[in-house]
């Protein structure tokens, strides 16, 4: 289980290694999000991916008197978008210049949204 980007609990699989059945509580001290993530470094038939991976959509939690701490997340995504912009600018396989400009514009707009989250 992941909360606010950090692993907070590992779920134990059953003996067949194909499901988990967990109960309990999870202490939540502030506003944020949690999700479940599953992955394996050694896939077995019938899974043919080299690195199987799945994640749920997050659930969002609001704790009264607590604000979502987003600086670390915003900083991460700004750096990621910067890498995408650099790669897009260097790519020579665009169908048209307009396609390239549209993608760069979309990335620029996304970056600005994350910049708004910084203090």
C-alpha positions as MATLAB code, in Angstrom:
seq = 'XXXXXXXXXXXXXXXXXXXXXXXXXXXXXXXXXXXXXXXXXXXXXXXXXXXXXXXXXXXXXXXXXXXXXXXXXXXXXXXXXXXXXXXXXXXXXXXXXXXXXXXXXXXXXXXXXXXXXXX';
ca = [
       0.000    0.000    0.000;
       1.293    3.424   -0.993;
       0.261    6.663    0.722;
       1.509   10.018   -0.528;
       4.171    8.273   -2.611;
       5.629    6.140    0.188;
       5.157    2.458    0.957;
       3.223    2.223    4.218;
       2.367   -1.465    4.269;
       3.322   -4.618    2.384;
       0.446   -7.029    1.869;
       1.216  -10.728    2.209;
       0.076  -12.960   -0.627;
      -1.716  -16.256   -0.072;
       0.172  -19.534   -0.556;
      -0.722  -19.562   -4.277;
       0.831  -16.090   -4.624;
      -2.187  -14.862   -6.575;
      -4.186  -12.832   -4.041;
      -4.091  -11.165   -0.659;
      -6.775  -10.803    1.987;
      -5.877   -8.169    4.549;
      -7.794   -6.410    7.284;
      -6.761   -3.791    9.757;
      -6.361   -0.099   10.207;
      -3.935    2.355    8.760;
      -3.046    5.419   10.793;
      -3.589    8.512    8.665;
      -2.294   11.738   10.188;
      -2.831   14.171    7.344;
      -4.621   14.944    4.105;
      -3.353   12.914    1.175;
      -3.953    9.855   -0.971;
      -3.450    6.075   -0.875;
      -3.474    3.319   -3.492;
      -2.600   -0.337   -3.914;
       0.261   -1.381   -6.171;
       1.313   -4.853   -7.259;
       4.489   -5.858   -9.078;
       6.795   -8.794   -9.563;
      10.369   -9.205  -10.688;
       9.763  -12.803  -11.767;
       6.673  -13.349  -13.819;
       5.221  -16.845  -14.108;
       3.015  -18.308  -16.774;
       0.392  -17.234  -17.851;
       1.787  -13.725  -17.237;
       4.264  -13.112  -20.028;
       5.429   -9.585  -19.153;
       9.017   -9.246  -18.008;
       7.960   -6.965  -15.155;
       4.239   -7.212  -14.354;
       2.883   -4.114  -12.664;
      -0.568   -2.843  -11.689;
      -1.940   -0.012   -9.592;
      -5.353    1.101   -8.420;
      -6.621    4.626   -8.718;
      -5.923    6.596   -5.549;
      -8.420    7.300   -2.837;
      -8.182   10.835   -1.486;
      -8.318   11.476    2.241;
      -9.100   14.791    3.882;
      -8.116   15.278    7.511;
      -9.661   18.343    9.131;
      -7.085   21.053    9.799;
      -4.492   19.414    7.513;
      -3.367   20.592    4.080;
      -2.027   18.404    1.310;
       1.774   18.670    1.179;
       2.558   18.908   -2.524;
       5.957   20.596   -2.845;
       7.881   17.321   -3.214;
       5.374   15.940   -5.739;
       5.271   19.174   -7.753;
       9.074   19.336   -7.859;
       9.244   15.719   -9.067;
       6.714   16.268  -11.859;
       8.343   19.527  -12.988;
      11.658   17.683  -13.374;
       9.905   14.830  -15.211;
       8.141   17.234  -17.579;
      11.456   19.036  -18.203;
      12.943   15.706  -19.332;
       9.954   15.123  -21.616;
      10.348   18.612  -23.110;
      14.052   18.039  -23.782;
      13.335   14.666  -25.399;
      10.486   16.097  -27.486;
      12.671   18.984  -28.689;
      15.436   16.583  -29.747;
      13.105   14.104  -31.445;
      13.239   14.250  -35.248;
      10.378   11.812  -35.925;
       7.462   14.268  -35.748;
       4.884   14.045  -38.528;
       4.746   17.858  -38.779;
       6.162   20.908  -37.046;
       2.622   21.665  -35.851;
       2.445   18.280  -34.096;
       5.722   18.963  -32.296;
       4.601   22.463  -31.269;
       1.264   21.121  -29.980;
       3.011   18.558  -27.789;
       5.523   21.104  -26.486;
       2.666   23.505  -25.732;
       0.778   20.833  -23.794;
       3.888   19.970  -21.776;
       4.513   23.660  -21.074;
       0.948   24.124  -19.828;
       1.255   21.047  -17.586;
       4.530   22.376  -16.150;
       2.854   25.707  -15.310;
       0.122   23.898  -13.370;
       2.751   22.197  -11.179;
       4.604   25.488  -10.738;
       1.411   26.916   -9.187;
       1.663   24.294   -6.435;
       5.069   25.493   -5.267;
       5.237   27.953   -2.367;
];
